[in-house]
Amino acid sequence: MRLLVTGGAGFIGSNFLRMIAKLELSGFTKITVVDKLTYAGVLENLDFTSTISDYEFVKSDICDEVIISELVNECDAVINFAAESHVDRSILGSTNFINSNIVGVQVLLEAVKNSNKKIRFLQVSTDEVYGSIKIGAWDEECCVKPNSPYSASKASGDLLVRAYGVTHNLDVLITRSSNNYGTHQFPEKLIPLFITNIIEGKKVPLYGNGHNVRDWLHVTDHCHGIYAALMNGKSREIYNIGGGRELTNLEITTIILKEMELDKSFIEYVSDRKGHDFRYSVNWLKINRELGYEPKINFEDGLRDVIRWYRENESWWRPLKIRKFE
């Protein structure tokens, strides 16, 4: 299988490639990565790719129809990790989110549709497309009710994937994961931001009262779920990928502070995010039952490893925190 990975220099995409390289997963004869290298796309995230026997990197926007058409025609499967993903940024301005998360998906799907062969297309999405849920958990049959420009753009991309699959008989799949944490995550999301702030001697900015709930998933577990869906998932299906560990933002902040030997005096409560979803929770019984997926990494163990990684890799994240964002 010749694999095209979009957004491969980002957090989840690079961890997926790292997993393949480390575990020497079979099935790929060539891997091509395309990434625009925006502020969150870090080329250093791909330093390990020399261990991949047949590998190619292409710097490009997924909205570039000519380049994407050429790359898609050379592959047998596409995993679309490319996305603008930070809710706060989408609230400040949504144009980049519309371009990457909707137009980019449409360009990829057009290339798949126009190819002269059958290509499997996997859209990496998020539980945020379902909206907020007070009790219980969303399954794959639940309607999408996004509440932020970011989640609305991801839901729109998902709907395009579904529509192209039905209309043009394409081999498409969608995965929707809960909140990811792990190494190589840009320090704007909660866990890496709080860890790096503490290393810098700064307080951690906690939205509202900190009672919003998220299900946490180690990125390596997420990548195993994506791999299982790519290789054995049913066409035109959606697979939720959950971590099985729900925590309030205050609880996870307290755990981070305890692991870094600090107390709650380091918390700075700030005004709540606009339209802040209260709780996300996904039911992942389907991918467990059909593909054998289950999260393996204990949250506390995984978090300790992440804290250790950020402490040992200040040269990676410090320039990112002071970079002038595009």
C-alpha positions as CSV (number, residue, x, y, z in Angstrom):
1,M,0.0,0.0,0.0
2,R,1.3,3.4,-1.0
3,L,0.2,5.9,1.7
4,L,-0.3,9.6,1.5
5,V,-0.4,11.4,4.9
6,T,-1.6,15.0,5.0
7,G,-0.6,17.2,7.9
8,G,2.2,14.7,8.8
9,A,4.4,17.3,10.5
10,G,1.7,18.1,13.1
11,F,1.1,16.5,16.5
12,I,-1.1,13.5,15.7
13,G,0.2,13.0,12.1
14,S,3.9,12.8,13.2
15,N,3.0,10.5,16.1
16,F,1.2,8.2,13.6
17,L,4.3,8.1,11.4
18,R,6.6,7.6,14.4
19,M,4.4,4.7,15.5
20,I,4.8,3.1,12.1
21,A,8.5,3.6,12.0
22,K,9.0,2.3,15.6
23,L,6.8,-0.8,15.3
24,E,7.7,-1.5,11.7
25,L,4.1,-2.0,10.9
26,S,3.7,-3.8,7.6
27,G,1.6,-2.9,4.7
28,F,3.2,0.3,3.4
29,T,5.6,0.2,0.4
30,K,5.9,4.0,0.2
31,I,4.9,6.9,2.5
32,T,4.4,10.4,1.2
33,V,3.9,13.3,3.6
34,V,2.4,16.6,2.6
35,D,2.3,19.5,5.0
36,K,2.0,23.3,4.6
37,L,4.2,23.8,7.7
38,T,2.0,26.5,9.3
39,Y,2.8,27.5,12.9
40,A,1.8,24.1,14.3
41,G,3.5,22.1,11.6
42,V,7.1,21.4,12.8
43,L,9.5,19.9,10.3
44,E,11.7,18.6,13.2
45,N,8.8,16.3,14.1
46,L,9.8,14.2,11.1
47,D,13.5,13.8,12.0
48,F,13.0,10.1,12.5
49,T,11.7,9.5,8.9
50,S,15.1,8.4,7.7
51,T,14.2,5.0,9.2
52,I,11.3,4.7,6.7
53,S,12.6,2.9,3.7
54,D,10.6,4.7,1.0
55,Y,9.7,8.2,2.2
56,E,8.9,11.5,0.5
57,F,8.1,14.9,2.0
58,V,6.2,17.6,0.0
59,K,5.6,21.1,1.3
60,S,2.2,22.1,0.0
61,D,-1.2,23.3,1.0
62,I,-4.0,20.6,0.7
63,C,-6.0,23.3,-1.1
64,D,-3.6,23.2,-4.0
65,E,-5.6,21.1,-6.5
66,V,-2.7,20.4,-9.0
67,I,-0.2,19.1,-6.4
68,I,-2.9,17.2,-4.5
69,S,-4.2,15.5,-7.6
70,E,-0.7,14.3,-8.5
71,L,0.0,13.0,-5.0
72,V,-3.3,11.2,-4.7
73,N,-2.9,9.5,-8.1
74,E,0.4,8.0,-6.8
75,C,-1.1,6.5,-3.7
76,D,-3.5,3.7,-2.6
77,A,-4.7,5.3,0.6
78,V,-4.9,8.8,2.2
79,I,-5.1,9.7,5.8
80,N,-6.1,13.3,6.3
81,F,-4.6,14.7,9.5
82,A,-4.3,18.2,8.0
83,A,-6.4,20.7,10.0
84,E,-6.6,23.9,11.9
85,S,-7.5,22.6,15.3
86,H,-7.4,25.2,18.1
87,V,-10.8,26.4,19.2
88,D,-9.6,29.7,20.6
89,R,-8.0,30.6,17.3
90,S,-11.3,29.7,15.4
91,I,-13.2,32.1,17.7
92,L,-10.7,34.9,16.9
93,G,-11.0,34.2,13.1
94,S,-12.4,31.3,11.2
95,T,-11.1,31.8,7.7
96,N,-8.1,29.5,8.0
97,F,-10.4,26.8,9.5
98,I,-12.8,27.0,6.6
99,N,-10.0,26.7,4.1
100,S,-8.1,23.8,5.7
101,N,-11.0,21.9,7.2
102,I,-13.6,22.2,4.5
103,V,-12.0,23.4,1.2
104,G,-9.0,21.2,1.8
105,V,-11.1,18.1,2.4
106,Q,-13.1,18.8,-0.8
107,V,-9.9,19.1,-2.8
108,L,-8.7,15.8,-1.5
109,L,-12.0,14.1,-2.2
110,E,-12.1,15.5,-5.7
111,A,-8.7,14.0,-6.3
112,V,-9.8,10.6,-4.9
113,K,-13.0,10.7,-7.1
114,N,-11.0,11.6,-10.2
115,S,-8.4,9.0,-9.8
116,N,-8.3,6.1,-12.2
117,K,-8.2,3.6,-9.3
118,K,-9.9,2.8,-6.0
119,I,-8.3,4.8,-3.1
120,R,-9.2,4.5,0.6
121,F,-9.7,7.9,2.3
122,L,-9.6,8.2,6.0
123,Q,-10.7,11.5,7.6
124,V,-9.3,12.1,11.1
125,S,-12.0,14.1,13.0
126,T,-12.9,15.0,16.5
127,D,-15.6,14.3,19.1
128,E,-16.3,18.1,19.2
129,V,-18.5,17.8,16.1
130,Y,-21.2,16.2,18.3
131,G,-21.4,19.2,20.6
132,S,-21.8,19.1,24.3
133,I,-23.4,16.2,26.3
134,K,-24.5,16.4,29.9
135,I,-24.8,12.6,30.6
136,G,-24.0,9.5,28.7
137,A,-21.8,9.3,25.6
138,W,-22.2,9.9,21.9
139,D,-22.2,6.9,19.6
140,E,-21.5,7.1,15.8
141,E,-25.2,7.4,15.0
142,C,-25.6,10.7,16.9
143,C,-26.2,13.9,15.0
144,V,-23.5,16.5,14.7
145,K,-24.3,19.7,16.7
146,P,-21.0,21.7,16.7
147,N,-20.8,24.8,18.8
148,S,-17.5,26.5,17.8
149,P,-16.2,27.6,14.4
150,Y,-13.5,24.9,14.7
151,S,-16.0,22.0,15.3
152,A,-18.4,23.4,12.7
153,S,-15.6,23.3,10.1
154,K,-14.7,19.7,11.1
155,A,-18.3,18.6,11.0
156,S,-18.6,20.2,7.5
157,G,-15.6,18.2,6.3
158,D,-17.1,15.0,7.8
159,L,-20.3,15.6,5.9
160,L,-18.4,16.1,2.7
161,V,-16.7,12.8,3.2
162,R,-20.0,11.1,3.8
163,A,-21.6,12.8,0.8
164,Y,-18.7,11.9,-1.6
165,G,-18.8,8.3,-0.4
166,V,-22.5,7.9,-1.1
167,T,-22.7,10.0,-4.3
168,H,-19.5,8.7,-6.0
169,N,-19.2,5.3,-4.4
170,L,-15.9,6.1,-2.7
171,D,-14.1,4.0,-0.1
172,V,-14.1,6.6,2.8
173,L,-14.0,6.3,6.6
174,I,-14.1,8.8,9.4
175,T,-12.6,8.5,12.9
176,R,-13.6,10.8,15.7
177,S,-11.4,10.9,18.8
178,S,-11.6,12.5,22.2
179,N,-9.0,14.9,23.6
180,N,-5.4,13.9,22.7
181,Y,-2.3,14.4,24.8
182,G,1.3,13.3,24.1
183,T,4.7,14.5,23.0
184,H,5.3,16.9,20.2
185,Q,2.0,18.8,20.8
186,F,2.1,22.5,20.0
187,P,2.1,24.4,23.4
188,E,-1.3,26.1,23.0
189,K,-3.5,23.2,24.1
190,L,-4.2,22.7,27.8
191,I,-1.7,20.0,28.8
192,P,1.4,21.2,26.9
193,L,0.6,24.9,27.7
194,F,0.2,24.2,31.4
195,I,3.4,22.1,31.5
196,T,5.5,24.6,29.6
197,N,4.1,27.5,31.6
198,I,5.1,25.8,34.9
199,I,8.6,25.1,33.5
200,E,8.9,28.8,32.7
201,G,7.7,29.7,36.2
202,K,4.3,31.1,35.0
203,K,0.8,30.4,36.3
204,V,-1.6,28.2,34.3
205,P,-4.7,30.0,32.9
206,L,-7.8,27.9,33.7
207,Y,-11.1,28.8,32.0
208,G,-14.1,29.7,34.2
209,N,-14.5,27.4,37.2
210,G,-12.6,24.5,35.6
211,H,-15.6,22.2,35.8
212,N,-15.7,21.4,32.0
213,V,-15.2,17.7,31.4
214,R,-13.1,16.0,28.7
215,D,-12.2,12.4,27.9
216,W,-8.5,12.1,27.6
217,L,-6.7,9.8,25.0
218,H,-3.0,9.3,24.6
219,V,-2.0,10.0,21.1
220,T,-0.3,6.6,20.7
221,D,-3.6,4.9,21.5
222,H,-5.3,7.2,19.0
223,C,-2.8,6.3,16.3
224,H,-3.4,2.6,16.9
225,G,-7.1,3.2,16.5
226,I,-6.5,5.0,13.2
227,Y,-4.3,2.3,11.9
228,A,-6.9,-0.4,12.7
229,A,-9.6,1.7,11.0
230,L,-7.4,2.2,7.9
231,M,-6.5,-1.4,7.5
232,N,-9.7,-3.2,8.5
233,G,-12.5,-0.6,8.9
234,K,-15.6,-0.9,6.9
235,S,-16.1,1.6,4.1
236,R,-18.3,4.6,4.8
237,E,-18.3,3.9,8.5
238,I,-17.6,6.2,11.4
239,Y,-15.4,5.0,14.3
240,N,-15.2,6.8,17.7
241,I,-11.9,6.5,19.4
242,G,-12.0,7.2,23.1
243,G,-9.5,7.2,26.0
244,G,-11.9,6.1,28.8
245,R,-10.6,8.7,31.3
246,E,-12.9,11.6,31.9
247,L,-11.6,14.5,34.0
248,T,-12.7,18.1,34.7
249,N,-10.2,20.7,33.6
250,L,-9.6,21.5,37.3
251,E,-8.9,17.9,38.0
252,I,-6.3,17.6,35.2
253,T,-4.8,20.9,36.3
254,T,-4.4,19.6,39.8
255,I,-2.8,16.3,38.6
256,I,-0.3,18.3,36.5
257,L,0.6,20.6,39.5
258,K,1.0,17.6,41.8
259,E,3.2,15.8,39.3
260,M,5.3,18.9,39.0
261,E,5.4,19.4,42.8
262,L,3.3,22.6,42.9
263,D,0.0,23.6,44.5
264,K,-3.1,25.3,43.4
265,S,-1.6,28.8,44.0
266,F,-0.2,28.4,40.4
267,I,-3.8,28.4,39.0
268,E,-4.9,31.7,37.4
269,Y,-8.7,31.6,36.8
270,V,-9.5,33.5,33.6
271,S,-12.7,34.5,31.8
272,D,-14.4,31.5,30.3
273,R,-14.2,30.7,26.6
274,K,-17.1,31.9,24.4
275,G,-19.5,29.0,23.8
276,H,-17.4,26.7,26.0
277,D,-18.8,23.1,25.6
278,F,-19.4,21.6,29.1
279,R,-18.7,17.9,28.4
280,Y,-17.5,15.6,25.7
281,S,-17.7,11.8,25.9
282,V,-17.6,9.2,23.1
283,N,-18.8,5.6,23.1
284,W,-16.1,3.6,21.5
285,L,-17.7,0.1,21.7
286,K,-18.0,-0.1,17.9
287,I,-14.3,0.1,17.2
288,N,-13.6,-2.2,20.1
289,R,-16.1,-4.8,18.9
290,E,-15.3,-4.6,15.2
291,L,-11.6,-3.9,15.2
292,G,-10.3,-4.9,18.6
293,Y,-9.3,-1.4,19.7
294,E,-8.9,-0.4,23.3
295,P,-6.8,2.3,25.0
296,K,-3.7,0.8,26.6
297,I,-1.9,3.8,28.2
298,N,-2.8,4.7,31.8
299,F,-3.4,8.4,32.0
300,E,-1.1,9.1,35.0
301,D,1.7,7.1,33.4
302,G,1.2,8.8,30.1
303,L,1.1,12.2,31.6
304,R,4.4,11.6,33.5
305,D,6.1,10.7,30.3
306,V,4.7,13.8,28.6
307,I,6.0,16.1,31.5
308,R,9.4,14.4,31.3
309,W,9.5,14.9,27.5
310,Y,8.7,18.7,27.7
311,R,11.3,19.1,30.5
312,E,13.9,17.4,28.3
313,N,13.0,19.1,25.1
314,E,12.9,22.8,25.8
315,S,14.8,23.5,22.6
316,W,11.8,22.1,20.7
317,W,8.9,24.0,22.4
318,R,10.5,27.3,23.5
319,P,10.9,28.7,20.0
320,L,7.3,27.7,19.2
321,K,6.0,29.7,22.2
322,I,7.7,32.9,21.1
323,R,7.1,32.4,17.3
324,K,5.0,35.1,15.8
325,F,1.9,33.1,14.8
326,E,0.8,33.3,11.2
